[in-house]
Structures are given as C-alpha cells and as structure tokens.
Amino acid sequence: MPEYSVQRFRDGFAIVWKDEGGKRRRNILTAPDRIGAEAEARQRWRLGDRSPWTVGRVMEAYLDDRERAGIATTSRQRDAWKAMKSFWADVAPRLIDEEMAQGYAATRKKAAATVRYELGMLSVALRWAKEKKFIAEAPEIWRPAAPERQERHLSRAEFRRFLAEVKAPHAHLYMIIAIATCARPTAILEITWSRVDFDRGLINLNPPDRAQTAKRRPVVPIADYLMQPLKEAYENRQSENVIERGGKGLANIKKAFQAASKRSGVHATPYTLRHTGAVWRAEDGVPMPEIAQLMGHDDDRTTQKHYARYSPTYLRKAANAGAW
C-alpha cells in the first residue's frame, strides 16, 4: 500500500501523507478527476516530490528535459520563460482558459509575435507534461493571430557599412558566414571545424548527434568570398568551434550586432542577415528551389511566400500577358 492517500479537497483532489514527525501533510493535485489525480499522485510519490505540478514546475521540468536532449533552442526558451514566470509560475494548468491567456497578452504589452511565441511554448510544455503523465490534461492555449511577417533586410551598401564597424574577428567571420549560408544563428554558432570540408568546399550545418527537425540544417557550399576568411580562421583556431572567442564557443552573438549597429547607424540582428542573404539571391535571379535548399526549407512554398517578389522575373510574364 502507498504511504499516501488521494482525497477530495475543495473542488478537486489532494495528495495526503504523514511526514517523519507524524504530522499530516497535504498538497493540491492539478488533475480534475479521480483517475487523473491517482496517476498524478503516483508520479509525485515516485519522484519524491509532493509539490503540485504548477505551470512553473512544468516549464522548468520541460526545459531541463530539452537541455538533456541537447536541443539548441533552449537558451531562447529560458529567456522567454524568465519574462513569463511572474504571471504563470503558480498557476494550475487546469485553470488556464482563453480569458487568462488574453489577460497575459494584455499584461505582457509586447508584439503579437512575441506573445504568440511564448504562449505557443507554454502549450507545447503542457502537452509534454501530459504525455509524461505529470498532469491529466493539457488545456488549449489561446494565442493572438499571427502577424503579417515583415522581412527586414539590408542593401549591399548598408551591409558594407555595417560590416566595416564589426571589430572582433570572430564576429566579422560570423557576418560573412551568415550572408554566405543564410543559416540560422544557432546553426552558425554551432559549426565545428570537423564539419568544414575544404577539399570539397562544403559545410555540414547539422551536428552528427542532432536529428533533423522542421528547422533543417543542410550541407551548403562554401562561397568563394567565404573560403579565404574561413581558411585564415582555421589557421588561427584555438578550439573546435569555428566561431570562437578566447578559445571558447559562443552561446549568442547579440552584443556584437548591437555594437556594430550603434557604430554604423545600420540596425541589424542575426536574423536580419539570414533574410538579407535570401533577398540578395532572389534579386540575383537564383531559383526559389535553390534558395529553399540553402535556407533549410522543406520545400519552396515558404521561400516563395517571402522572397519571390524580390526576383527580377517575379510575375513578369503574367503581368506582360495583358498587353493589347
């Protein structure tokens, strides 16, 4: 027999036990029904943790699980959770409804894209907790409508002005790789020399222990203008990381962008360069399927949606067909 019991408490259930001193203890369970409450109680007792599965506990467990799995986006998610924590930490998952999510959006006072990302992360974490049987149900989480995506890109003149104000060698190399590969920031920061093939002129953006996800990391050619900077960095390497500072890899490169933006008067972020590289290729007439492969898109529909209009041939034939 377990050393605890599951009892009715207010409008739900609670796990009840006696501590070493014989004092009766009780913690509220999040599950709304008897079967779920029994399962939650078993899980808590097995883990030796009698505290309730609040949103805060779920999020911390979820992020820890992702870190153990080596999933690279955890740092961004932890930053998001820091901003969300004061609102959500003590909330019981079963109490979340549309009104609460909308209240969060009003309290957060950030762009719809930011709130949408944060609430989406919360939804994924709760579904994970349900699969692990930590909670009985994962509520549907309201999210604001997706905003019209605005692609910020630099002209070639703007990029040259920006690059001239990038002082640190590792940051300078990052900027050139970003334009040459159109890779996502984390993928660039995680490139190791073992995946740079100078003989074949290729970079494998995907680490050998990383499963391909929707954010696919392809094998990309080394652009002619990247080859010499890359070889110079290789000759002066102090670690296995291509982007390194003081012999260590970097978790992010935001400060270098902020400093160069301030000095040059050209605002840019790591994602700005990904979009910039794609726009330039569209302007140069590179076919959308090729740009899609370079960017790691599964097909060219996403690429068409955001970059086709920059191509010199965009709808040209259709537009000219109406002549009389």
N, C-alpha and C positions, 0 to 999 in steps of 0.2 A: 504493500500500500504506500502511496506517496505521503510525504510528510507535510502535505498542504491540502487545502480543500478549495474548491471554487464555489463561491456563494453569491447570491443575489445582493446587489448593492445599488441603491437608488434606481436609476433607470437602466442599469447594466449589470456587470459582474465584477468580482474582485477575487484575487488570489489571497488566501488567508493562511498563515502559518504561525508557529511559535518560535521565537528566537532562542538563543542559548540560555537566556535567563528565564525562559518560560513565559515571556511577555508576548501577547498576541499582536501580530503584525498583519497589515492589510495594504494591498496596492490595487488600484483600479486597473482592470483589463480593458483593452480597446475594442475587443470583439463584441458585436451586438447580440449574439445568440449563444446558447449554451454549448453547442458543438464547437464553435469557433473559440469560445472562452476556454474550454478544456484544452484545445490544441495549443492556444497561446500560453496557458499556464504550464503545460508540459515543457514547452520550449524554454520559457523563462527559468523553470526549475533546473532543467538540464544544463543551461548556460551559467547557472549560479547567479543570475541577475534578476531580481524581483521587481526592478523598476519598470514602469509602463512603457510600451512602445509608442512614445510620442513622435511627432514629426521630427523633432530634433534628434532623437535616438536613431530613428530610421535613416535619416540623412547621414549621420556620422558613420553608421554601420555600412551603408551603401558606398560611401566614398572610400572607406577603408578597404572594402571588398574590391573596388575598381583599382585601387593602388596596388593591392596584392597581385592583381591580374596584369599589372603593367600597362594599363590603359592610359595613354598620354594626356588626355584632356582633363585629367583630374584637377590640375592646378587651376584651370579656369573655373571648374565647378566649385572648388573650395572658395575661390574669391566670391563667386555668386552666393554661396551659402552664407558667407560672412555678412553679406548685405541683407539676406533673407531672415537670418537667425532670430533677430529680436521679435519679429512678427510671428514666426511659425514654431519656434523651438518647443513650446509647452503644449501645443495643440494636439488633441487626439485625432488621428487620421479619420475616424468615422464621423467626426463633426464637420469636416470640410464640405462646404457646399458652394454653389455659384456665387452667392452673396458674399461669402468670406473671401473667395478668390478675387472678386471685384473690389472688395474693400482693401485687399492687399495692393492691387493695382493703383487705387486712389492714394493710398498711403505712400507707396514707393515713389511716385512722381518722377518716373523715368520714361524713356521712349517705349513705345509699344513693343518694339523688337526685343528690348532688354527684359521687360516683364514677361513676354511670351517665352523667352528662353528659360527664365527662372521657374516659371510655373510648369513648363514642359519637363524640366529636370526634376521637379517635385513629383510630377505624375509618374515618371519613369522609376524613381526611387520607391514610390509606394507600390507600384506593380512588382518590383523586385522583392520588396518585403512580403508581399502576399505569396509570391512563388516560394519564398523561403519559409512560409508559414509563421512569420513573425506577427502578421496581422491577418484578420479574417477576410477583409475586403479592402480593395483599393478604389476609392471614390473617383469618379470622373472629375477632372480638374478643368474648370473654365479657363480659357485663355483669350486675350484680345486678338482680334483679326490680324493676320499677317500684314504688315505694312508693305506698300509698294517699294520694292528694293531699289535703292539708289546706288549705282556703282560710281565710286569716286576713283578717278584715275588721273595720272599726271601726263602732261605733254612731255615730249622728249626734252624740250628746253627746261621745263620745271624739274625733271629728274636730274639733268646735269647740274642744275643749280643746287638741288638738294644733296646730291652725291658729293659735290665739292666741299660740303660742310660736315661730312661724316668723317670724324677724326680717327677713331680707333680702327686698327687694321682688321680686327675680327668683324666689326660692324660693316666696314667697307666691302669685305668679301661677302657678307650676308646679302647686302643690297644687290650685288651683281648676280649672285645665285638666284635670288628671288625673281629678278627680271628674266633670267635665262631659263628658269624651270617652271615658273608660275606655280610653284609648290606652296602648300600651306605652311604657315610659320613654324609650327611644331615639327613638321617633317624636315624642314631645313635644319633646325637646331639639333635634330637627332641624327643627321648624316654622320657616318663614321668613314674613315679612310678605307676600311675593308670593303666598302660598297662603292668606291670610286674606281672605275676601271679605265685607266689612262690609255691602255693599249687599244681597247675597243671604243673609247670615247663615250662611256656610259656611266650614269649614276643610278644606282638602285635606291629609290627613296624609302623602300619598305624594309625594316629590320627583319632578320630571319625568324625571330620569335614572335612577330606580330602578324596576326591573322588579318587579311584584307577585310575592310568594313565598307560601309557606304562611302566613307571618305577614303577612297582608294589612293594608294601611293604607287605610282607606276615606275618603270625604268625609263629614264629620259636621257637623250643625248647631251653631251657636254657641248654647249655652244662655242663657236670659235673664239668669241670675245671673253669667254669664261676660262678657257684652257690655261692661259698663262698665269692669271691670278691664282688659279687652283694649284698649279704646279709650284708656284712660289710659296703658297701656304703649306703645301706638303713638305717642301724642303725645310721649312722653319717650324714644323709641327712640334708640339710639346705634349700632345695627348692623342688619343684615338679619335677624338671629336674634330670634325672639320671646322666648326665654329667653336672656338675656344678662347678663353681669356685667362692668362696666368696658369695655363696647363689644365684648366677645368672647362667642362662644357657649361652651357648656359640654359637656364630654365625659360627665360624670355629675353627679349631684346628691346623692350618698350622704351627704356631710358635713352638708348642710342637714337631712336626715332624722335623722341621728344626734343632732345638736344639739337639734332640736325634740323628739325622743323623750326625751332626757335631761331637758330642762327641764319637759316636760309630764307625764312619767310614763306616756305612751301610746306604746308601741313601734309604729313603722310604717316600712315600706320603700317604695320606688317601686312595687313590685308590689302592696303592700297596698292602695294607693289604686285601682288598676285593679280589683281584686276587690271592694273596698268599693263603688265606683260601680255595679258589676254587681248586687251583692246588694241595694242600695237600690232599684234599678229593678225587680228581681224582687219585692221587698216592696211596691212601689207598684203592682204588677199589670201592669207593662209586658210584653207578649207576648214569649216567648222568641225568635221570629224577629227581632224588632226589636232586642233586646239583642245577638243574634248579629251583626247588621249593624253595630251601633255598635262592637262589640269587634273586628271584622275576622275573625270566624269564617266559614269557607266555607259552613257550614250550621249549624243549631241543635242538632245532636246533642251537640257538646261543651258548648254553653251549657246544654242540658237536664241533662246529667250533673252539672254543678257548681252550677247556680243555680236549677233548677226548684223545689227543695224550699223555697226562701225565698218563693215566691209564695203569697199568701193562698188561692189556689184549688187549690194543689197536691194532687192525688189526692182532693180533697174530694168530688167526685161519686162516685168509686169507693168511697170509704170509707162514705158515707151510703147507698149502694145495698144494703148488707147489713142494713138495718133490718127488724124483723119486728113 
